[in-house]
Structures are given as C-alpha cells and as structure tokens.
Amino acid sequence: MQQKRVAVAGAGLAGLSCALALEAGGISPVVFERKPHAGQRFAHISTVPLFAYHERDFSFGHLEKNYGIRVNPTAQFNKLILKGVKNNAEIKGELGYLVTVGQSDDCLEMQLFKQLRTPVQFEKQVDPVTLTNEYDYVVVATGAEEYANPALRLGLWHDLIRAWIKVCTVLGNFEPGTLTIWRNRSYCRDGFAYLAPFNGRRATLGLNVTGISQKELSAYWQAFIRSERLDYDIIDIMERDHVAGRLSRHQAGNLLFTGDAGGFKEPLLGMGTMAAIASGVLAARAIINGSDYEELVKPLLDWREKFIRLRRLLDHLDDAAYDRWLAVEGLWPVRKLMFESGLPWMDLAGMLSVPLDWLRGGTDCITNDS
C-alpha cells in the first residue's frame, strides 16, 4: 500500500506534534517552516490553567497517555494573584502549569523538535493551498497571522479578538509558580497584563490591549508601568498583533487546520498551548485512520466556547464591577468552589452569568456564540 503523502506547514507546537504523531503512525511527513528555527521567536512563559478543564484533561500525564506527546512544564502553577484597580484576590492550590515557549533550550517546541526524526525544511515559506496539488494532505500549522493563514483567504476565518501585545523578559525578585494578572481598563481596555516567572530572578511581563493600533501600544504600556509602579530591568522585548478567532470548518478538502491557524486558541487569556498540541495530534490521527477531523476536535471546540462565553461576560464588567467580583472571589467558600472542589470550572461560566449581570448593573449578558 502506497504511503500517504503529507505536508505540514509550520514547525510550532501544532506542526511538530502532528509530525510526531504521523511518524508514530508510519507516515513520514514533509515539514516546512518559514523561520530559521522551530517555534516562536521570543522565549516567554505561557500558562496551562488546569482548574479550567474538566477532569484535568490537559495535564502533562494526560497528554502522554492520550496523545502520545511527552513534554515537561517549566514549573507547577500554585498561586494566582488577580489585581483590579482597588481589590485583589489570591488563590492557592494545584492550579496548573507554567510552560516556556519560544527560543529556549527547555521550551516546549525544542522538546518536541528533539524527538522528531523527520528533518524540518527551515526558511522555507510555502503556500498550503498550493501544496494541496502535490500532497494527499496538508496540515496548516502556520499561526493566525493574516499573511500566513489560508483560512482567511478561503473565507473560513471569523475574528473573535484582535489586540496588540507587548511582552518583555524582566529581571527582579519573583516567586516561582505564581501568576499575577492585572485588569484596569485605563491601560488595557478589555485586555489584561500579567507577570509569570521563569524562576526566582527572571520573568515574563506582558500587556494585552484590545482595539488599538501598534502606534498606540507604547502609551498604554507606560500607563501600565506607572499605574502599577513597576521597576523591573527589561532585557528583551517584543510587540506583535494578537489574534484569536474561529473557523466555520477545520478541514477544507485535503487541508486540515490546527493550532492558532485552526482557531483553537482560547480567547480568555489567549493561551493555546495544549489545544495546539492536541489539534496537531488529532489532525494526524484523522489522516492516518481516515477519521472525521471535525468530530475529533469537537471536544476542543466545546472547551473553547466556554472560554468565549466567560470572556464576553467579563468584557462587560467595568473596573468597579470587576473589583466587586474580586471581593466575592476572594471569599473562602467561593475559592473552594471554583478552584479546589474539582468541579469543571468552565462549566460554571453559565452559572456566573446571573451574578455578573448584577455586577454590571442588570443589563443583558452576552451569552450567545454569534
């Protein structure tokens, strides 16, 4: 039987995971990457919030057992500090993981790349649509940027969120395993800022601002630094467009869309680490077994929709309402219910609509997915 010819466009988390799963299934893919290296350009910390998932679906043990992917996190995520304009809330427990992505020896992409037998063709920019004429299947793992993602050209892509982000590597004294998130509309609009340590001396500091241009980002960054009185030493910095969206379908002919290109990034904090890995593996399984890719990724899409609903609810909280929400969330019974009970936290998003509606003054909440 002739081996299926498969091309993978992109050597990030989704593309490398797909290539590894194809190899495990007896297929040697051709992997293209337009950059001179695997993964993102900038090393930074991302989060995997296990409290948000049902039955710890995206623990690293689950990834290995159910997806055949072996990677290690940077640290356990055991403290979450939420900061509003006036109120703060602190949650402790086994909340998830902090992971390194981008250019680092221990980043997730490098861990995957070292396991891959297939050579990656670096500095090779390809058009996935054109490749469909040469290969039986083409897996799109190019990210969500307009110039790279053919889902936009094919009319499959629908924006959920567009923002500009500034991400820095900073030096200081940090508490490993702690994620701090700020929300203040004066400097982030409907976005957020965050601090996530690599270790006790180095951390990622980021600001995500919705609905602005890149030219405006610097002013919002300065407002953030002044407002929170931050004085870290910055050793590296990156600015980029940040996009999250959804696709009307995830397979178009012999094109399969994965990771950010497939709209699997969650729109709450914009983290898509585990969904990128999972969607890459599921694309490989669909190719190997002739399975329905749309059916395979349905659980990932259901999970994303819960994040969308909660994001839309939170977007309608002004700063005063968010401060009141933090005061409620900081209460011991609420912390126990949301973060320590073992209940599927995102499934509670619908239950939150009533108190959140009250917090923002009784107007109708946006809970539909249109």
Secondary structure as UniProt FT lines:
FT   STRAND          6..9
FT   HELIX           13..24
FT   TURN            25..26
FT   STRAND          30..33
FT   STRAND          44..49
FT   HELIX           50..52
FT   HELIX           54..56
FT   TURN            57..58
FT   HELIX           60..62
FT   HELIX           63..67
FT   STRAND          75..83
FT   STRAND          88..101
FT   TURN            105..106
FT   HELIX           108..115
FT   STRAND          120..122
FT   HELIX           128..131
FT   TURN            132..134
FT   STRAND          137..140
FT   TURN            146..148
FT   HELIX           150..153
FT   TURN            154..155
FT   STRAND          157..171
FT   TURN            176..177
FT   STRAND          178..182
FT   HELIX           185..188
FT   TURN            189..190
FT   STRAND          192..197
FT   STRAND          202..210
FT   HELIX           214..228
FT   STRAND          233..247
FT   STRAND          251..252
FT   TURN            253..254
FT   STRAND          255..257
FT   HELIX           259..262
FT   TURN            267..269
FT   HELIX           273..289
FT   HELIX           293..296
FT   HELIX           298..315
FT   HELIX           319..329
FT   HELIX           332..335
FT   HELIX           336..340
FT   HELIX           345..348
FT   HELIX           349..359
FT   TURN            360..361
//
